[in-house]
Amino acid sequence: MLKPIYAANWKMNLGPTEARAFARAFLAHAPRGDGRTLVFFPPAITVTSVVEALHDRPDIMVGVQNIHTEAAGAFTGETSAGMARDAGARMVLVGHSERRHVFGETDEQTARKCALALQAGLIPMLCVGETLDEREAGLTEQVVLRQLRAGLAALEPAQIANVLVAYEPVWAIGTGRTATPDDASQVHAAIRRTLRELAGDKGAVMPILYGGSVNRGNAKLLLAAPDVDGLLVGGASLDAGNWAAIVQD
């Protein structure tokens, strides 16, 4: 996977019709390029439309925003890892802050989802991050590394090497507040040390992304920080022209 990695999390935005229009506009602005990886995480109902719209761009990956902790069963409204892969998804977000803090997703559930994703042929992007209260209490590293270790707990070292990690401080998501490049680099360094411990030499090259109020004005500075291998972007990825500009700057 080429670095830097630019991942767009559309959250609950852009249905199939809007997504097809977005793809046309984005592809007009973003010619095929080397030296980067692009990922889109549309809503589950939109995944197939995005996969079809990007069918001639294998350099762009499509993922889902969530999967269930079971492979199949009576779970109305949920999507399994196997279903997501069958729909054309290649990646999945696990433990996004909104899943944790709005829907109550636990560390144990993130471990289950990472394992199921890999079994189904999906690449998990495990999200970790602290709240404002935890940050102000000096607990950032403790919280982030607890979430990281817990999410990877069900995996062998060779499997861990296939996971991406996204550091997304909860206090910076959708608030307009952004961690400085130095803030991000310090946390990413702690994550990197832990990945080396858990995955050996491969942990040194596992991608670590930053997410939290990323925009065109701060994207380049964040990417220039040590151990920041990519960006997980929400609101700034919803406009095709703006997103194309960010991934090409």
Rosetta blueprint (number, residue, H / E / L):
1 M L
2 L L
3 K L
4 P L
5 I E
6 Y E
7 A E
8 A E
9 N E
10 W L
11 K L
12 M L
13 N L
14 L L
15 G L
16 P H
17 T H
18 E H
19 A H
20 R H
21 A H
22 F H
23 A H
24 R H
25 A H
26 F H
27 L H
28 A H
29 H H
30 A L
31 P L
32 R L
33 G L
34 D L
35 G L
36 R L
37 T E
38 L E
39 V E
40 F E
41 F E
42 P L
43 P L
44 A H
45 I H
46 T H
47 V H
48 T H
49 S H
50 V H
51 V H
52 E H
53 A H
54 L L
55 H L
56 D L
57 R L
58 P L
59 D L
60 I E
61 M E
62 V E
63 G E
64 V E
65 Q L
66 N L
67 I L
68 H L
69 T L
70 E L
71 A L
72 A L
73 G L
74 A L
75 F L
76 T L
77 G L
78 E L
79 T L
80 S L
81 A H
82 G H
83 M H
84 A H
85 R H
86 D H
87 A L
88 G L
89 A L
90 R L
91 M E
92 V E
93 L E
94 V E
95 G L
96 H L
97 S H
98 E H
99 R H
100 R H
101 H H
102 V L
103 F L
104 G L
105 E L
106 T L
107 D H
108 E H
109 Q H
110 T H
111 A H
112 R H
113 K H
114 C H
115 A H
116 L H
117 A H
118 L H
119 Q H
120 A L
121 G L
122 L L
123 I E
124 P E
125 M E
126 L E
127 C E
128 V E
129 G L
130 E L
131 T L
132 L H
133 D H
134 E H
135 R H
136 E H
137 A L
138 G L
139 L L
140 T H
141 E H
142 Q H
143 V H
144 V H
145 L H
146 R H
147 Q H
148 L H
149 R H
150 A H
151 G H
152 L L
153 A L
154 A L
155 L L
156 E L
157 P H
158 A H
159 Q H
160 I H
161 A L
162 N L
163 V L
164 L E
165 V E
166 A E
167 Y E
168 E L
169 P L
170 V H
171 W H
172 A H
173 I L
174 G L
175 T L
176 G L
177 R L
178 T L
179 A L
180 T L
181 P H
182 D H
183 D H
184 A H
185 S H
186 Q H
187 V H
188 H H
189 A H
190 A H
191 I H
192 R H
193 R H
194 T H
195 L H
196 R H
197 E H
198 L H
199 A H
200 G H
201 D H
202 K H
203 G H
204 A H
205 V L
206 M L
207 P L
208 I E
209 L E
210 Y E
211 G E
212 G L
213 S L
214 V L
215 N L
216 R L
217 G L
218 N L
219 A H
220 K H
221 L H
222 L H
223 L H
224 A L
225 A L
226 P L
227 D L
228 V L
229 D L
230 G E
231 L E
232 L E
233 V E
234 G L
235 G H
236 A H
237 S H
238 L L
239 D L
240 A H
241 G H
242 N H
243 W H
244 A H
245 A H
246 I H
247 V H
248 Q H
249 D L
